[in-house]
């Protein structure tokens, strides 16, 4: 198999995973992150508890969504636009969808924290709105964070330590300096 510009996906190459292939594609390029399927627009077919089915030109995409996104979606048959995060693992591929770009960005920050995977991050965003979550992290409210599903004391403390500095720009966006958290 040749690693030139023409890459035949049917050949058996030396790549053990999608990550290895992504490393190959970005070799020599620093600071590059490959994101696939960043946005979907299509007809909403089915709304489940935490998953939807979206029809795009005859292809049905199963997308896992937080409760906040689920509440903002129209009834079945209407057009929907979702911002997505695509996770590829050796045993599965998952699409996570969000109504707002900021919520997807917060999801991406959450899954970078050690001990928080996509399922826990989705649960966190379902249990607490983005503004409140950012406020809890910025204001070191560990007691509020431990009430979230899948978050214990150590993980809550890690969330605060690892995300506090990354959320400085969010403070102005959500007006946290003027707006007390209730």
Residue pairs with C-beta under 8 A, 6 or more apart in sequence:
1 8
1 11
1 12
1 13
1 14
3 13
3 24
13 21
15 21
15 24
17 90
18 88
19 88
22 34
25 34
26 32
26 34
35 85
35 86
36 86
37 84
37 86
37 95
38 83
38 84
38 86
39 81
39 82
39 83
39 84
40 54
40 56
40 61
40 63
40 80
40 81
40 82
40 84
40 95
40 97
41 56
41 79
41 80
41 81
41 82
42 54
42 55
42 56
42 57
42 61
42 79
42 80
43 54
43 55
43 56
43 77
43 78
43 79
43 80
44 52
44 53
44 54
44 55
44 73
44 74
44 75
44 76
44 77
44 78
44 79
44 80
45 52
45 53
45 54
45 55
45 60
45 76
45 77
46 52
46 53
46 76
47 70
47 73
47 76
50 64
50 65
50 66
50 67
50 70
50 122
50 126
51 62
51 63
51 64
51 65
52 62
52 63
52 65
52 70
52 73
52 80
52 97
53 60
53 61
53 62
53 63
54 60
54 61
54 63
54 80
54 82
54 97
55 61
61 95
62 95
63 82
63 84
63 95
63 96
63 97
64 94
64 95
64 96
64 97
64 118
64 122
65 73
65 82
65 96
65 97
65 98
65 122
66 98
66 103
66 107
66 122
66 125
66 126
67 125
67 126
67 127
68 99
68 103
68 125
68 126
68 129
68 130
69 82
69 97
69 98
69 99
69 100
69 103
72 99
73 80
73 99
74 80
82 97
82 98
82 99
83 97
83 98
83 99
83 100
83 101
83 103
83 104
84 95
84 96
84 97
84 98
84 104
85 95
85 96
85 98
85 104
85 107
85 108
85 118
86 93
86 94
86 95
86 96
87 93
87 94
87 95
87 96
87 118
94 118
96 104
96 107
96 118
96 122
98 104
98 107
100 130
102 130
102 170
102 173
103 125
103 130
106 125
106 130
106 133
106 134
106 170
107 118
107 121
107 122
107 125
109 163
109 166
109 167
110 116
110 120
110 121
110 124
110 125
110 159
110 163
111 117
111 118
111 121
112 162
113 155
113 158
113 159
113 162
113 163
114 158
114 162
115 154
115 155
115 158
116 124
116 150
116 155
116 159
119 150
120 149
120 150
120 151
123 148
123 149
123 150
124 133
124 148
124 149
124 150
124 151
125 133
126 149
127 147
127 148
127 149
128 136
128 144
128 148
130 174
131 174
131 176
132 144
132 181
134 167
134 170
134 171
134 174
134 176
135 141
135 174
135 176
135 179
135 181
136 144
136 145
136 181
137 145
137 159
137 160
137 163
137 164
137 167
138 164
138 167
138 170
138 171
138 176
139 176
139 181
140 160
140 164
141 181
142 153
142 156
142 157
142 160
145 151
145 156
145 159
145 160
146 152
146 153
146 156
148 156
151 159
170 176
171 177
